[in-house]
Amino acid sequence: MFAIINTGGKQYKVKKGAKVRVDRLKGEPGTKIDFNEVLLVSDDKDIKIGTPYLKGASVSGVVKRQDKAKKIIVFKYIRRKNSSKKIGHRQYFTELEITDINY
Protein backbone atom coordinates (compact mmCIF):
# COMPACT_ATOMS: atom_id res chain seq x y z
CA MET A 1 0.00 0.00 0.00
CA PHE A 2 1.24 3.50 -0.81
CA ALA A 3 -0.07 7.05 -0.89
CA ILE A 4 0.88 10.34 -2.49
CA ILE A 5 0.79 13.34 -0.16
CA ASN A 6 1.23 17.05 -0.71
CA THR A 7 3.38 19.08 1.70
CA GLY A 8 5.52 22.16 1.22
CA GLY A 9 4.30 22.57 -2.36
CA LYS A 10 5.76 19.18 -3.33
CA GLN A 11 4.34 15.70 -3.72
CA TYR A 12 5.83 12.62 -2.05
CA LYS A 13 5.12 8.92 -2.55
CA VAL A 14 5.06 7.26 0.87
CA LYS A 15 4.66 3.74 2.23
CA LYS A 16 4.10 2.54 5.78
CA GLY A 17 7.45 2.30 7.57
CA ALA A 18 9.30 4.42 4.98
CA LYS A 19 11.53 7.34 5.94
CA VAL A 20 10.90 10.52 3.96
CA ARG A 21 12.75 13.85 3.91
CA VAL A 22 10.40 16.80 3.47
CA ASP A 23 10.85 20.55 3.75
CA ARG A 24 11.14 21.73 7.34
CA LEU A 25 8.04 21.25 9.49
CA LYS A 26 7.44 22.37 13.06
CA GLY A 27 7.97 19.74 15.72
CA GLU A 28 10.62 18.14 17.87
CA PRO A 29 11.81 14.55 17.31
CA GLY A 30 9.09 12.18 18.48
CA THR A 31 6.24 14.52 17.51
CA LYS A 32 3.34 12.98 15.56
CA ILE A 33 2.28 14.76 12.35
CA ASP A 34 -0.85 14.10 10.26
CA PHE A 35 -1.14 14.94 6.56
CA ASN A 36 -4.69 15.52 5.30
CA GLU A 37 -3.73 16.53 1.76
CA VAL A 38 -3.70 13.01 0.31
CA LEU A 39 -3.85 12.94 -3.49
CA LEU A 40 -3.88 9.18 -4.12
CA VAL A 41 -4.10 5.94 -2.14
CA SER A 42 -3.41 2.54 -3.63
CA ASP A 43 -3.41 -0.99 -2.28
CA ASP A 44 -2.85 -4.17 -4.30
CA LYS A 45 -6.39 -4.19 -5.76
CA ASP A 46 -7.75 -0.65 -5.77
CA ILE A 47 -6.59 2.88 -6.59
CA LYS A 48 -8.42 5.90 -5.18
CA ILE A 49 -7.70 9.30 -6.72
CA GLY A 50 -8.81 12.59 -5.20
CA THR A 51 -10.10 15.69 -6.95
CA PRO A 52 -7.75 17.22 -5.81
CA TYR A 53 -7.69 15.55 -2.35
CA LEU A 54 -9.32 12.42 -0.96
CA LYS A 55 -11.97 13.16 1.67
CA GLY A 56 -11.38 11.34 4.94
CA ALA A 57 -7.90 10.12 3.96
CA SER A 58 -4.86 10.89 6.06
CA VAL A 59 -1.25 9.83 6.48
CA SER A 60 0.43 9.83 9.89
CA GLY A 61 4.12 10.12 10.60
CA VAL A 62 6.58 10.68 13.42
CA VAL A 63 9.40 13.23 13.27
CA LYS A 64 12.73 11.41 13.49
CA ARG A 65 15.07 14.40 13.15
CA GLN A 66 15.42 18.03 12.14
CA ASP A 67 18.61 18.80 10.26
CA LYS A 68 20.31 20.56 7.34
CA ALA A 69 21.14 18.91 4.02
CA LYS A 70 24.62 18.79 2.52
CA LYS A 71 26.00 22.10 1.29
CA ILE A 72 25.55 22.99 -2.36
CA ILE A 73 27.69 25.59 -4.08
CA VAL A 74 26.05 28.24 -6.28
CA PHE A 75 28.59 29.89 -8.58
CA LYS A 76 27.61 32.79 -10.85
CA TYR A 77 30.03 34.02 -13.47
CA ILE A 78 29.75 36.62 -16.20
CA ARG A 79 32.60 36.45 -18.69
CA ARG A 80 34.60 39.54 -19.63
CA LYS A 81 32.92 41.62 -16.90
CA ASN A 82 35.18 40.68 -13.98
CA SER A 83 32.12 39.42 -12.16
CA SER A 84 31.85 36.20 -10.19
CA LYS A 85 29.95 35.22 -7.08
CA LYS A 86 30.27 32.05 -4.99
CA ILE A 87 27.59 31.22 -2.44
CA GLY A 88 26.95 28.11 -0.33
CA HIS A 89 23.49 26.96 0.78
CA ARG A 90 22.22 24.29 3.19
CA GLN A 91 18.50 23.50 3.05
CA TYR A 92 16.63 22.65 6.26
CA PHE A 93 14.67 19.38 6.22
CA THR A 94 12.56 17.17 8.47
CA GLU A 95 12.96 13.39 8.35
CA LEU A 96 9.69 11.53 8.96
CA GLU A 97 8.87 7.88 9.48
CA ILE A 98 5.43 7.04 8.08
CA THR A 99 3.41 5.10 10.66
CA ASP A 100 -0.06 4.78 9.15
CA ILE A 101 -2.11 5.34 5.98
CA ASN A 102 -5.86 5.79 6.59
CA TYR A 103 -8.58 5.95 3.94
PDB file as gemmi writes it, atoms N, CA and C in Angstrom:
CRYST1    1.000    1.000    1.000  90.00  90.00  90.00 P 1                      
ATOM      1  N   MET A   1       0.839  -1.175   0.000  1.00  0.00           N  
ATOM      2  CA  MET A   1       0.000   0.000   0.000  1.00  0.00           C  
ATOM      3  C   MET A   1       0.885   1.240   0.000  1.00  0.00           C  
ATOM      4  N   PHE A   2       0.516   2.228  -0.799  1.00  0.00           N  
ATOM      5  CA  PHE A   2       1.237   3.497  -0.809  1.00  0.00           C  
ATOM      6  C   PHE A   2       0.253   4.637  -0.996  1.00  0.00           C  
ATOM      7  N   ALA A   3       0.736   5.851  -0.732  1.00  0.00           N  
ATOM      8  CA  ALA A   3      -0.072   7.053  -0.891  1.00  0.00           C  
ATOM      9  C   ALA A   3       0.812   8.165  -1.438  1.00  0.00           C  
ATOM     10  N   ILE A   4       0.182   9.144  -2.048  1.00  0.00           N  
ATOM     11  CA  ILE A   4       0.884  10.340  -2.491  1.00  0.00           C  
ATOM     12  C   ILE A   4       0.321  11.505  -1.708  1.00  0.00           C  
ATOM     13  N   ILE A   5       1.214  12.212  -0.999  1.00  0.00           N  
ATOM     14  CA  ILE A   5       0.787  13.336  -0.160  1.00  0.00           C  
ATOM     15  C   ILE A   5       1.383  14.625  -0.701  1.00  0.00           C  
ATOM     16  N   ASN A   6       0.772  15.731  -0.307  1.00  0.00           N  
ATOM     17  CA  ASN A   6       1.227  17.054  -0.705  1.00  0.00           C  
ATOM     18  C   ASN A   6       1.650  17.807   0.553  1.00  0.00           C  
ATOM     19  N   THR A   7       2.906  18.252   0.588  1.00  0.00           N  
ATOM     20  CA  THR A   7       3.384  19.078   1.696  1.00  0.00           C  
ATOM     21  C   THR A   7       4.505  19.972   1.207  1.00  0.00           C  
ATOM     22  N   GLY A   8       4.480  21.220   1.620  1.00  0.00           N  
ATOM     23  CA  GLY A   8       5.517  22.158   1.221  1.00  0.00           C  
ATOM     24  C   GLY A   8       5.523  22.447  -0.266  1.00  0.00           C  
ATOM     25  N   GLY A   9       4.372  22.308  -0.927  1.00  0.00           N  
ATOM     26  CA  GLY A   9       4.296  22.565  -2.361  1.00  0.00           C  
ATOM     27  C   GLY A   9       4.874  21.451  -3.209  1.00  0.00           C  
ATOM     28  N   LYS A  10       5.185  20.318  -2.609  1.00  0.00           N  
ATOM     29  CA  LYS A  10       5.756  19.176  -3.330  1.00  0.00           C  
ATOM     30  C   LYS A  10       4.927  17.933  -3.034  1.00  0.00           C  
ATOM     31  N   GLN A  11       5.064  16.943  -3.902  1.00  0.00           N  
ATOM     32  CA  GLN A  11       4.342  15.696  -3.724  1.00  0.00           C  
ATOM     33  C   GLN A  11       5.329  14.578  -3.421  1.00  0.00           C  
ATOM     34  N   TYR A  12       4.959  13.707  -2.472  1.00  0.00           N  
ATOM     35  CA  TYR A  12       5.826  12.616  -2.046  1.00  0.00           C  
ATOM     36  C   TYR A  12       5.059  11.304  -2.074  1.00  0.00           C  
ATOM     37  N   LYS A  13       5.690  10.258  -2.589  1.00  0.00           N  
ATOM     38  CA  LYS A  13       5.118   8.916  -2.553  1.00  0.00           C  
ATOM     39  C   LYS A  13       5.617   8.258  -1.278  1.00  0.00           C  
ATOM     40  N   VAL A  14       4.693   7.813  -0.431  1.00  0.00           N  
ATOM     41  CA  VAL A  14       5.062   7.260   0.871  1.00  0.00           C  
ATOM     42  C   VAL A  14       4.445   5.881   1.065  1.00  0.00           C  
ATOM     43  N   LYS A  15       5.143   5.050   1.827  1.00  0.00           N  
ATOM     44  CA  LYS A  15       4.656   3.737   2.232  1.00  0.00           C  
ATOM     45  C   LYS A  15       4.767   3.646   3.745  1.00  0.00           C  
ATOM     46  N   LYS A  16       4.039   2.729   4.334  1.00  0.00           N  
ATOM     47  CA  LYS A  16       4.102   2.540   5.776  1.00  0.00           C  
ATOM     48  C   LYS A  16       5.492   2.032   6.148  1.00  0.00           C  
ATOM     49  N   GLY A  17       6.117   2.677   7.127  1.00  0.00           N  
ATOM     50  CA  GLY A  17       7.452   2.299   7.574  1.00  0.00           C  
ATOM     51  C   GLY A  17       8.580   2.993   6.834  1.00  0.00           C  
ATOM     52  N   ALA A  18       8.261   3.738   5.776  1.00  0.00           N  
ATOM     53  CA  ALA A  18       9.299   4.415   4.985  1.00  0.00           C  
ATOM     54  C   ALA A  18       9.752   5.696   5.678  1.00  0.00           C  
ATOM     55  N   LYS A  19      11.007   6.075   5.452  1.00  0.00           N  
ATOM     56  CA  LYS A  19      11.533   7.343   5.942  1.00  0.00           C  
ATOM     57  C   LYS A  19      11.576   8.320   4.776  1.00  0.00           C  
ATOM     58  N   VAL A  20      11.034   9.524   5.010  1.00  0.00           N  
ATOM     59  CA  VAL A  20      10.902  10.522   3.957  1.00  0.00           C  
ATOM     60  C   VAL A  20      11.484  11.834   4.456  1.00  0.00           C  
ATOM     61  N   ARG A  21      12.250  12.514   3.595  1.00  0.00           N  
ATOM     62  CA  ARG A  21      12.749  13.854   3.908  1.00  0.00           C  
ATOM     63  C   ARG A  21      11.862  14.877   3.217  1.00  0.00           C  
ATOM     64  N   VAL A  22      11.259  15.749   4.005  1.00  0.00           N  
ATOM     65  CA  VAL A  22      10.403  16.802   3.469  1.00  0.00           C  
ATOM     66  C   VAL A  22      10.962  18.146   3.907  1.00  0.00           C  
ATOM     67  N   ASP A  23      10.447  19.228   3.305  1.00  0.00           N  
ATOM     68  CA  ASP A  23      10.850  20.551   3.751  1.00  0.00           C  
ATOM     69  C   ASP A  23      10.509  20.713   5.223  1.00  0.00           C  
ATOM     70  N   ARG A  24      11.231  21.596   5.884  1.00  0.00           N  
ATOM     71  CA  ARG A  24      11.141  21.732   7.336  1.00  0.00           C  
ATOM     72  C   ARG A  24       9.710  21.935   7.818  1.00  0.00           C  
ATOM     73  N   LEU A  25       9.325  21.141   8.814  1.00  0.00           N  
ATOM     74  CA  LEU A  25       8.035  21.246   9.489  1.00  0.00           C  
ATOM     75  C   LEU A  25       8.279  21.513  10.967  1.00  0.00           C  
ATOM     76  N   LYS A  26       7.313  22.113  11.626  1.00  0.00           N  
ATOM     77  CA  LYS A  26       7.445  22.369  13.060  1.00  0.00           C  
ATOM     78  C   LYS A  26       7.300  21.062  13.816  1.00  0.00           C  
ATOM     79  N   GLY A  27       8.087  20.914  14.868  1.00  0.00           N  
ATOM     80  CA  GLY A  27       7.972  19.737  15.717  1.00  0.00           C  
ATOM     81  C   GLY A  27       9.322  19.189  16.107  1.00  0.00           C  
ATOM     82  N   GLU A  28       9.414  18.758  17.341  1.00  0.00           N  
ATOM     83  CA  GLU A  28      10.624  18.140  17.865  1.00  0.00           C  
ATOM     84  C   GLU A  28      10.627  16.656  17.503  1.00  0.00           C  
ATOM     85  N   PRO A  29      11.786  15.998  17.546  1.00  0.00           N  
ATOM     86  CA  PRO A  29      11.808  14.551  17.307  1.00  0.00           C  
ATOM     87  C   PRO A  29      10.876  13.820  18.265  1.00  0.00           C  
ATOM     88  N   GLY A  30      10.081  12.907  17.711  1.00  0.00           N  
ATOM     89  CA  GLY A  30       9.086  12.183  18.479  1.00  0.00           C  
ATOM     90  C   GLY A  30       7.679  12.725  18.328  1.00  0.00           C  
ATOM     91  N   THR A  31       7.545  13.904  17.711  1.00  0.00           N  
ATOM     92  CA  THR A  31       6.236  14.517  17.513  1.00  0.00           C  
ATOM     93  C   THR A  31       5.481  13.813  16.384  1.00  0.00           C  
ATOM     94  N   LYS A  32       4.173  13.599  16.585  1.00  0.00           N  
ATOM     95  CA  LYS A  32       3.336  12.977  15.562  1.00  0.00           C  
ATOM     96  C   LYS A  32       2.773  14.063  14.647  1.00  0.00           C  
ATOM     97  N   ILE A  33       2.802  13.815  13.332  1.00  0.00           N  
ATOM     98  CA  ILE A  33       2.285  14.764  12.348  1.00  0.00           C  
ATOM     99  C   ILE A  33       1.302  14.027  11.438  1.00  0.00           C  
ATOM    100  N   ASP A  34       0.153  14.663  11.167  1.00  0.00           N  
ATOM    101  CA  ASP A  34      -0.845  14.099  10.259  1.00  0.00           C  
ATOM    102  C   ASP A  34      -0.900  14.948   8.993  1.00  0.00           C  
ATOM    103  N   PHE A  35      -0.998  14.282   7.849  1.00  0.00           N  
ATOM    104  CA  PHE A  35      -1.136  14.940   6.557  1.00  0.00           C  
ATOM    105  C   PHE A  35      -2.530  14.644   6.029  1.00  0.00           C  
ATOM    106  N   ASN A  36      -3.333  15.695   5.801  1.00  0.00           N  
ATOM    107  CA  ASN A  36      -4.691  15.523   5.302  1.00  0.00           C  
ATOM    108  C   ASN A  36      -4.777  15.747   3.796  1.00  0.00           C  
ATOM    109  N   GLU A  37      -3.729  16.295   3.203  1.00  0.00           N  
ATOM    110  CA  GLU A  37      -3.726  16.532   1.761  1.00  0.00           C  
ATOM    111  C   GLU A  37      -3.204  15.285   1.055  1.00  0.00           C  
ATOM    112  N   VAL A  38      -4.053  14.273   0.949  1.00  0.00           N  
ATOM    113  CA  VAL A  38      -3.699  13.008   0.315  1.00  0.00           C  
ATOM    114  C   VAL A  38      -4.279  13.027  -1.096  1.00  0.00           C  
ATOM    115  N   LEU A  39      -3.420  12.868  -2.094  1.00  0.00           N  
ATOM    116  CA  LEU A  39      -3.847  12.935  -3.486  1.00  0.00           C  
ATOM    117  C   LEU A  39      -4.277  11.580  -4.037  1.00  0.00           C  
ATOM    118  N   LEU A  40      -3.624  10.506  -3.577  1.00  0.00           N  
ATOM    119  CA  LEU A  40      -3.881   9.177  -4.115  1.00  0.00           C  
ATOM    120  C   LEU A  40      -3.559   8.140  -3.058  1.00  0.00           C  
ATOM    121  N   VAL A  41      -4.373   7.086  -3.005  1.00  0.00           N  
ATOM    122  CA  VAL A  41      -4.101   5.941  -2.138  1.00  0.00           C  
ATOM    123  C   VAL A  41      -4.282   4.688  -2.976  1.00  0.00           C  
ATOM    124  N   SER A  42      -3.335   3.773  -2.863  1.00  0.00           N  
ATOM    125  CA  SER A  42      -3.406   2.543  -3.635  1.00  0.00           C  
ATOM    126  C   SER A  42      -3.016   1.360  -2.760  1.00  0.00           C  
ATOM    127  N   ASP A  43      -3.811   0.280  -2.850  1.00  0.00           N  
ATOM    128  CA  ASP A  43      -3.408  -0.995  -2.280  1.00  0.00           C  
ATOM    129  C   ASP A  43      -3.241  -1.954  -3.464  1.00  0.00           C  
ATOM    130  N   ASP A  44      -3.118  -3.231  -3.211  1.00  0.00           N  
ATOM    131  CA  ASP A  44      -2.852  -4.173  -4.297  1.00  0.00           C  
ATOM    132  C   ASP A  44      -3.995  -4.258  -5.314  1.00  0.00           C  
ATOM    133  N   LYS A  45      -5.231  -4.007  -4.882  1.00  0.00           N  
ATOM    134  CA  LYS A  45      -6.388  -4.190  -5.758  1.00  0.00           C  
ATOM    135  C   LYS A  45      -6.971  -2.895  -6.292  1.00  0.00           C  
ATOM    136  N   ASP A  46      -6.959  -1.843  -5.477  1.00  0.00           N  
ATOM    137  CA  ASP A  46      -7.749  -0.653  -5.775  1.00  0.00           C  
ATOM    138  C   ASP A  46      -6.895   0.611  -5.721  1.00  0.00           C  
ATOM    139  N   ILE A  47      -7.228   1.564  -6.594  1.00  0.00           N  
ATOM    140  CA  ILE A  47      -6.588   2.882  -6.586  1.00  0.00           C  
ATOM    141  C   ILE A  47      -7.681   3.918  -6.387  1.00  0.00           C  
ATOM    142  N   LYS A  48      -7.474   4.821  -5.416  1.00  0.00           N  
ATOM    143  CA  LYS A  48      -8.422   5.903  -5.180  1.00  0.00           C  
ATOM    144  C   LYS A  48      -7.707   7.216  -5.441  1.00  0.00           C  
ATOM    145  N   ILE A  49      -8.292   8.033  -6.315  1.00  0.00           N  
ATOM    146  CA  ILE A  49      -7.696   9.302  -6.724  1.00  0.00           C  
ATOM    147  C   ILE A  49      -8.614  10.426  -6.274  1.00  0.00           C  
ATOM    148  N   GLY A  50      -8.038  11.454  -5.668  1.00  0.00           N  
ATOM    149  CA  GLY A  50      -8.815  12.585  -5.198  1.00  0.00           C  
ATOM    150  C   GLY A  50      -8.947  13.658  -6.252  1.00  0.00           C  
ATOM    151  N   THR A  51      -9.908  14.569  -6.030  1.00  0.00           N  
ATOM    152  CA  THR A  51     -10.102  15.694  -6.951  1.00  0.00           C  
ATOM    153  C   THR A  51     -10.159  16.993  -6.170  1.00  0.00           C  
ATOM    154  N   PRO A  52      -9.137  17.633  -5.744  1.00  0.00           N  
ATOM    155  CA  PRO A  52      -7.745  17.216  -5.806  1.00  0.00           C  
ATOM    156  C   PRO A  52      -7.333  16.319  -4.645  1.00  0.00           C  
ATOM    157  N   TYR A  53      -8.079  16.363  -3.507  1.00  0.00           N  
ATOM    158  CA  TYR A  53      -7.690  15.554  -2.347  1.00  0.00           C  
ATOM    159  C   TYR A  53      -8.775  14.535  -2.026  1.00  0.00           C  
ATOM    160  N   LEU A  54      -8.375  13.437  -1.409  1.00  0.00           N  
ATOM    161  CA  LEU A  54      -9.321  12.416  -0.962  1.00  0.00           C  
ATOM    162  C   LEU A  54      -9.957  12.863   0.355  1.00  0.00           C  
ATOM    163  N   LYS A  55     -11.271  12.797   0.428  1.00  0.00           N  
ATOM    164  CA  LYS A  55     -11.967  13.164   1.669  1.00  0.00           C  
ATOM    165  C   LYS A  55     -11.846  12.016   2.659  1.00  0.00           C  
ATOM    166  N   GLY A  56     -11.483  12.343   3.884  1.00  0.00           N  
ATOM    167  CA  GLY A  56     -11.385  11.337   4.938  1.00  0.00           C  
ATOM    168  C   GLY A  56     -10.083  10.556   4.942  1.00  0.00           C  
ATOM    169  N   ALA A  57      -9.184  10.833   4.007  1.00  0.00           N  
ATOM    170  CA  ALA A  57      -7.903  10.124   3.962  1.00  0.00           C  
ATOM    171  C   ALA A  57      -6.847  10.925   4.710  1.00  0.00           C  
ATOM    172  N   SER A  58      -5.951  10.216   5.369  1.00  0.00           N  
ATOM    173  CA  SER A  58      -4.856  10.888   6.064  1.00  0.00           C  
ATOM    174  C   SER A  58      -3.659   9.957   6.154  1.00  0.00           C  
ATOM    175  N   VAL A  59      -2.501  10.560   6.301  1.00  0.00           N  
ATOM    176  CA  VAL A  59      -1.252   9.829   6.482  1.00  0.00           C  
ATOM    177  C   VAL A  59      -0.610  10.351   7.754  1.00  0.00           C  
ATOM    178  N   SER A  60      -0.191   9.450   8.626  1.00  0.00           N  
ATOM    179  CA  SER A  60       0.426   9.829   9.894  1.00  0.00           C  
ATOM    180  C   SER A  60       1.905   9.499   9.870  1.00  0.00           C  
ATOM    181  N   GLY A  61       2.681  10.348  10.515  1.00  0.00           N  
ATOM    182  CA  GLY A  61       4.118  10.121  10.599  1.00  0.00           C  
ATOM    183  C   GLY A  61       4.675  10.652  11.899  1.00  0.00           C  
ATOM    184  N   VAL A  62       5.892  10.229  12.214  1.00  0.00           N  
ATOM    185  CA  VAL A  62       6.584  10.675  13.417  1.00  0.00           C  
ATOM    186  C   VAL A  62       7.881  11.353  12.989  1.00  0.00           C  
ATOM    187  N   VAL A  63       8.164  12.511  13.582  1.00  0.00           N  
ATOM    188  CA  VAL A  63       9.400  13.234  13.270  1.00  0.00           C  
ATOM    189  C   VAL A  63      10.573  12.462  13.864  1.00  0.00           C  
ATOM    190  N   LYS A  64      11.531  12.104  13.023  1.00  0.00           N  
ATOM    191  CA  LYS A  64      12.733  11.411  13.487  1.00  0.00           C  
ATOM    192  C   LYS A  64      13.865  12.389  13.764  1.00  0.00           C  
ATOM    193  N   ARG A  65      14.035  13.396  12.885  1.00  0.00           N  
ATOM    194  CA  ARG A  65      15.070  14.395  13.150  1.00  0.00           C  
ATOM    195  C   ARG A  65      14.831  15.647  12.323  1.00  0.00           C  
ATOM    196  N   GLN A  66      15.393  16.743  12.820  1.00  0.00           N  
ATOM    197  CA  GLN A  66      15.420  18.034  12.141  1.00  0.00           C  
ATOM    198  C   GLN A  66      16.885  18.320  11.847  1.00  0.00           C  
ATOM    199  N   ASP A  67      17.196  18.631  10.595  1.00  0.00           N  
ATOM    200  CA  ASP A  67      18.611  18.804  10.258  1.00  0.00           C  
ATOM    201  C   ASP A  67      18.751  19.677   9.021  1.00  0.00           C  
ATOM    202  N   LYS A  68      20.002  19.852   8.579  1.00  0.00           N  
ATOM    203  CA  LYS A  68      20.306  20.558   7.337  1.00  0.00           C  
ATOM    204  C   LYS A  68      20.891  19.565   6.340  1.00  0.00           C  
ATOM    205  N   ALA A  69      20.598  19.770   5.076  1.00  0.00           N  
ATOM    206  CA  ALA A  69      21.138  18.908   4.019  1.00  0.00           C  
ATOM    207  C   ALA A  69      22.597  19.279   3.750  1.00  0.00           C  
ATOM    208  N   LYS A  70      23.242  18.496   2.888  1.00  0.00           N  
ATOM    209  CA  LYS A  70      24.624  18.792   2.522  1.00  0.00           C  
ATOM    210  C   LYS A  70      24.697  20.133   1.799  1.00  0.00           C  
ATOM    211  N   LYS A  71      25.830  20.789   1.909  1.00  0.00           N  
ATOM    212  CA  LYS A  71      25.999  22.097   1.294  1.00  0.00           C  
ATOM    213  C   LYS A  71      26.095  21.977  -0.217  1.00  0.00           C  
ATOM    214  N   ILE A  72      25.383  22.876  -0.910  1.00  0.00           N  
ATOM    215  CA  ILE A  72      25.553  22.986  -2.355  1.00  0.00           C  
ATOM    216  C   ILE A  72      26.220  24.321  -2.639  1.00  0.00           C  
ATOM    217  N   ILE A  73      26.983  24.377  -3.696  1.00  0.00           N  
ATOM    218  CA  ILE A  73      27.690  25.587  -4.083  1.00  0.00           C  
ATOM    219  C   ILE A  73      26.983  26.199  -5.287  1.00  0.00           C  
ATOM    220  N   VAL A  74      26.648  27.492  -5.179  1.00  0.00           N  
ATOM    221  CA  VAL A  74      26.050  28.240  -6.277  1.00  0.00           C  
ATOM    222  C   VAL A  74      27.118  29.205  -6.764  1.00  0.00           C  
ATOM    223  N   PHE A  75      27.533  29.053  -8.027  1.00  0.00           N  
ATOM    224  CA  PHE A  75      28.589  29.892  -8.582  1.00  0.00           C  
ATOM    225  C   PHE A  75      28.057  30.624  -9.794  1.00  0.00           C  
ATOM    226  N   LYS A  76      28.069  31.959  -9.735  1.00  0.00           N  
ATOM    227  CA  LYS A  76      27.606  32.785 -10.850  1.00  0.00           C  
ATOM    228  C   LYS A  76      28.819  33.473 -11.462  1.00  0.00           C  
ATOM    229  N   TYR A  77      28.868  33.467 -12.772  1.00  0.00           N  
ATOM    230  CA  TYR A  77      30.025  34.017 -13.466  1.00  0.00           C  
ATOM    231  C   TYR A  77      29.565  34.687 -14.752  1.00  0.00           C  
ATOM    232  N   ILE A  78      30.017  35.903 -14.956  1.00  0.00           N  
ATOM    233  CA  ILE A  78      29.745  36.616 -16.204  1.00  0.00           C  
ATOM    234  C   ILE A  78      31.085  36.897 -16.866  1.00  0.00           C  
ATOM    235  N   ARG A  79      31.304  36.332 -18.034  1.00  0.00           N  
ATOM    236  CA  ARG A  79      32.604  36.452 -18.690  1.00  0.00           C  
ATOM    237  C   ARG A  79      32.849  37.883 -19.157  1.00  0.00           C  
ATOM    238  N   ARG A  80      34.101  38.239 -19.171  1.00  0.00           N  
ATOM    239  CA  ARG A  80      34.601  39.542 -19.629  1.00  0.00           C  
ATOM    240  C   ARG A  80      34.076  40.725 -18.830  1.00  0.00           C  
ATOM    241  N   LYS A  81      33.436  40.518 -17.718  1.00  0.00           N  
ATOM    242  CA  LYS A  81      32.916  41.617 -16.897  1.00  0.00           C  
ATOM    243  C   LYS A  81      33.560  41.651 -15.517  1.00  0.00           C  
ATOM    244  N   ASN A  82      34.524  40.773 -15.274  1.00  0.00           N  
ATOM    245  CA  ASN A  82      35.184  40.681 -13.980  1.00  0.00           C  
ATOM    246  C   ASN A  82      34.157  40.508 -12.860  1.00  0.00           C  
ATOM    247  N   SER A  83      33.194  39.625 -13.114  1.00  0.00           N  
ATOM    248  CA  SER A  83      32.123  39.422 -12.160  1.00  0.00           C  
ATOM    249  C   SER A  83      31.965  37.940 -11.865  1.00  0.00           C  
ATOM    250  N   SER A  84      32.130  37.572 -10.609  1.00  0.00           N  
ATOM    251  CA  SER A  84      31.845  36.205 -10.189  1.00  0.00           C  
ATOM    252  C   SER A  84      31.363  36.241  -8.745  1.00  0.00           C  
ATOM    253  N   LYS A  85      30.540  35.261  -8.402  1.00  0.00           N  
ATOM    254  CA  LYS A  85      29.954  35.222  -7.079  1.00  0.00           C  
ATOM    255  C   LYS A  85      29.828  33.767  -6.660  1.00  0.00           C  
ATOM    256  N   LYS A  86      30.332  33.416  -5.491  1.00  0.00           N  
ATOM    257  CA  LYS A  86      30.268  32.052  -4.991  1.00  0.00           C  
ATOM    258  C   LYS A  86      29.510  32.057  -3.667  1.00  0.00           C  
ATOM    259  N   ILE A  87      28.445  31.270  -3.616  1.00  0.00           N  
ATOM    260  CA  ILE A  87      27.586  31.219  -2.441  1.00  0.00           C  
ATOM    261  C   ILE A  87      27.339  29.754  -2.079  1.00  0.00           C  
ATOM    262  N   GLY A  88      27.314  29.447  -0.790  1.00  0.00           N  
ATOM    263  CA  GLY A  88      26.947  28.109  -0.327  1.00  0.00           C  
ATOM    264  C   GLY A  88      25.560  28.149   0.292  1.00  0.00           C  
ATOM    265  N   HIS A  89      24.850  27.026   0.225  1.00  0.00           N  
ATOM    266  CA  HIS A  89      23.493  26.958   0.780  1.00  0.00           C  
ATOM    267  C   HIS A  89      23.246  25.577   1.369  1.00  0.00           C  
ATOM    268  N   ARG A  90      22.644  25.541   2.564  1.00  0.00           N  
ATOM    269  CA  ARG A  90      22.222  24.285   3.195  1.00  0.00           C  
ATOM    270  C   ARG A  90      20.737  24.391   3.500  1.00  0.00           C  
ATOM    271  N   GLN A  91      19.947  23.492   2.890  1.00  0.00           N  
ATOM    272  CA  GLN A  91      18.498  23.502   3.047  1.00  0.00           C  
ATOM    273  C   GLN A  91      18.097  22.751   4.317  1.00  0.00           C  
ATOM    274  N   TYR A  92      17.175  23.325   5.090  1.00  0.00           N  
ATOM    275  CA  TYR A  92      16.630  22.645   6.260  1.00  0.00           C  
ATOM    276  C   TYR A  92      15.660  21.554   5.810  1.00  0.00           C  
ATOM    277  N   PHE A  93      15.630  20.437   6.529  1.00  0.00           N  
ATOM    278  CA  PHE A  93      14.673  19.385   6.224  1.00  0.00           C  
ATOM    279  C   PHE A  93      14.213  18.709   7.505  1.00  0.00           C  
ATOM    280  N   THR A  94      13.106  17.980   7.391  1.00  0.00           N  
ATOM    281  CA  THR A  94      12.565  17.166   8.468  1.00  0.00           C  
ATOM    282  C   THR A  94      12.499  15.737   7.964  1.00  0.00           C  
ATOM    283  N   GLU A  95      13.044  14.803   8.724  1.00  0.00           N  
ATOM    284  CA  GLU A  95      12.957  13.394   8.346  1.00  0.00           C  
ATOM    285  C   GLU A  95      11.812  12.758   9.124  1.00  0.00           C  
ATOM    286  N   LEU A  96      10.882  12.141   8.377  1.00  0.00           N  
ATOM    287  CA  LEU A  96       9.693  11.526   8.963  1.00  0.00           C  
ATOM    288  C   LEU A  96       9.726  10.025   8.751  1.00  0.00           C  
ATOM    289  N   GLU A  97       9.145   9.304   9.684  1.00  0.00           N  
ATOM    290  CA  GLU A  97       8.871   7.884   9.481  1.00  0.00           C  
ATOM    291  C   GLU A  97       7.365   7.727   9.411  1.00  0.00           C  
ATOM    292  N   ILE A  98       6.870   7.181   8.299  1.00  0.00           N  
ATOM    293  CA  ILE A  98       5.428   7.037   8.078  1.00  0.00           C  
ATOM    294  C   ILE A  98       4.931   5.857   8.922  1.00  0.00           C  
ATOM    295  N   THR A  99       3.926   6.134   9.756  1.00  0.00           N  
ATOM    296  CA  THR A  99       3.414   5.101  10.657  1.00  0.00           C  
ATOM    297  C   THR A  99       2.091   4.511  10.204  1.00  0.00           C  
ATOM    298  N   ASP A 100       1.259   5.285   9.498  1.00  0.00           N  
ATOM    299  CA  ASP A 100      -0.056   4.775   9.146  1.00  0.00           C  
ATOM    300  C   ASP A 100      -0.627   5.513   7.944  1.00  0.00           C  
ATOM    301  N   ILE A 101      -1.375   4.769   7.114  1.00  0.00           N  
ATOM    302  CA  ILE A 101      -2.114   5.344   5.983  1.00  0.00           C  
ATOM    303  C   ILE A 101      -3.578   4.982   6.179  1.00  0.00           C  
ATOM    304  N   ASN A 102      -4.426   6.003   6.353  1.00  0.00           N  
ATOM    305  CA  ASN A 102      -5.863   5.786   6.592  1.00  0.00           C  
ATOM    306  C   ASN A 102      -6.672   6.289   5.416  1.00  0.00           C  
ATOM    307  N   TYR A 103      -7.637   5.488   4.964  1.00  0.00           N  
ATOM    308  CA  TYR A 103      -8.578   5.950   3.936  1.00  0.00           C  
ATOM    309  C   TYR A 103      -9.904   5.258   4.064  1.00  0.00           C  
TER     310      TYR A 103                                                      
END                                                                             
